[in-house]
Amino acid sequence: MSVQAGIWTFDGQPVDRQFLSEISRKLEDYGPDGESTFFDHLVGILYRPFHTTAESRLEHQPYISAGRKVITWDGRLDNREELLSQLMHVLHDDKTDVAIVAAAFEQWGAACFAKLVGDWGVAIWDSSERQLTLARDYIGVRHLFYYKNAKRVIWCNHLSPLALCGDKFTLCEQYVAGFLASWPASHLTPYCEIHSVPSGHFVRIRAGNSSAYPYWSFEPHSTTRYATDSEYEENFRYLFRQSVRRRLQTDSRILAELSGGLDSSSIVCMADDIIMREGRDSSSVDTFSSYDPEEPEEDDFLYFTKVEEKRGRAGHRAELKSSGDSFLFDYPTFMASPDLSAREEIKKVKSRVIEDGKYRVLLSGIGGDQMLGTDRDPRTQMADLLAGFKLLQLGKLLWAWSLEVRRPWIQLLSQSFVILMPISIRTRMRSVIQSEPWLNTHFARRYGITDHVLPAAEGNWWWRPTVRDSFQILRTLSGTMTNVTPPVVDKRYPFLDQTLTKFLTSIPFDQLLRPGVRRSLLRRALVNVLPKEILLRETKASSGRCDVLCFKKHWNVVERLLLAPVTSGLGYVHAARFEAALLAVKNGRFPRHLVQLYRALSLELWLRHALERGVISIPRLVASQAAEHADATDLYAHPQRHDLT
């Protein structure tokens, strides 16, 4: 993504041009197509472009609008034609995305943000009003951060320049709790003083004060109903096709991740179908796949090769040979936040393929699991029927799912009833020890860490459980997007298309998930697009052997970390149980919530890294060890309770 950054001083001092130059130098890889700046005594603005479309190569940023507003734009407009038709009377020769956005802001003010469809982030400086406006897309694919103190405000779509601005920051425990649970909310960063523009919001900074305003919101009462399954399938197919087509808009080379799962395979096969049927000028899509034949349950190779056979050509293949370095235990460069991304061997090979192939666009299947039913809980649908007293339908569904998951129907019924209870009651019924025994109970309860894994736990209590579940999924995805490591390519996510997600969150639950058939709608709709082997694939195996090898190889490092864990001193984890859980992984025994355990280890590594860099201060380190000791006695004092949810 292109680099945008700026400084606005409040104390009358001129802008520190050297600081902006340092940002430009450090982020050159993310904006390799030049540099341009704007300075006006108290304000300095930087832009480094990363071109992926013919239109973007015609842009001149920072852009000066007709009303003398200074704008930087990082993104892709998917509804260009619609906006052009509405703004033709004010647009002239310049039809670039940034010119369209500038005209829209002049025409409609902040109301324009709701009209912008695509992945984007924008910064607008209005010198006449002495006002800065920052905004980002509905789910936060593009990043935008800001740090404001009494003297100045700094903004950038990369977090690291703000964290390294020379000030020392306070660790944000709300962020830590969100990171340990799933993903922090989209407005949080690891630093209390540095904020992210919330997804679906714009932030207005004026006279030293900042306020965030929503321009997009989840629509709980939006419903889409058709008479037959075929109508849902047809509309999904149309919207998914549109989503992939939007992300093929580029004059650069495209690489698509292909694991052989339903998500990545659907994107690749639909892209091929679009290119073949519509005769598009877009570059053909190449694929990147990785596999590890030494993993006992690894079967991705069997499936992604079926997609390659359908395409008539092989993609880039990476045969992984675990060297015991799947995790990063040391950061060679500054990391502004904890990193929990792909296996290190995969990242290295993929980076080399991208660099050698000069790819600028990467298609990703992230969001498919969540939006299409894999991560959906059937008990939320049962809770819907229970709340609506639709007992006949409930009985049929209970019986079907009871046979499918091999659990007594009465157990499923009781668990569905629990979902209807207030969240305060549900959390009391869930034991922290049973979920993640290494978590500090007081910290987990204070921030509701285990609430995040409960189905339908967010949203207003009067919403139907399936509606709350959809809301929770979108919230989690927006946090995921905010906290992913910035890629050096334009990473695009077809399953997070705004039009598509609106459709998927408004249709009946049973279109997405049926007893014995997860991703029901996708399988039915793409029956003539995907190879039959992909359509019949049930699950994907996860890696395990490489994790064990990694812990065995680096156990001496882990042991040194566990002599005095920072996370324990701060009261986030229980040191002895944390060590026991990691030792179990080293010995090949994986806990139920393995990802959460890896998050805790990643947090420990990052905290040490940030402390060494001097970017955070932790005054409570020693004092809070007493709280951990109290937590240990508290954990043993209460018996475990049955986890219904």
Buried (B, 14 or more C-beta within 10 A) or exposed (E): BBBBBBBBBBEEEEBBEEBBBBBBEBBEEBBBEEBBBBBEEBBBBBBBBBBBBEBBEBBEBBBEBEEEBBBBBBBBBBBBEEBBEBBEEEBEEBBBBBBBBBBBBBBBEBEBBBBBBBBBBBBBBBEEEBBBBBBBBBBBBBBBBBBBEEEBBBBBBBBBBBBBBEBEBBBBBBBBBBBBBBBBBBBBBBBBBBBBBBBBBBBBBEEBEBEBEEBBEBEBEEEBEBEEBEEBBEBBBEBBBBBBBBBBBBBBBBBBBBBBBBBBBBBBBBBBBBBEEEEBEBBEBBBBBBBBEEBEEBBBBEBBBBBBEBBEEEBBBBEBEBEBBBBBBEBEEBBBBBBBEEBBBBEEBBEEBBEEEEBBBBBBBBBBBBBBBBBBBBBBBBBBBBBEEEEEBBEEBBEBBBEEEEEEBEEBBEBBBBBBBEBEEBBEBBBBBEBBBBBBBBBBBEBBBBBBBBBBBBBEEEBBBBBBBBBBBBBBBBBBBBBBEBBBBBBBBBBBBBBBBBBBBBBBBBBBBBBEBBBBBBBBBBEEBBBEBBBEBEEBEEBBBBBBBBBEBBBEBBEEBBEEBBBBBBBBBBBEBBBEBBBBBBEEEBBEBBEBBBBBBBBBBBBBBBBEBEBBEBEBBEEBBEBBEBBBEEBEEEEEEEEBB
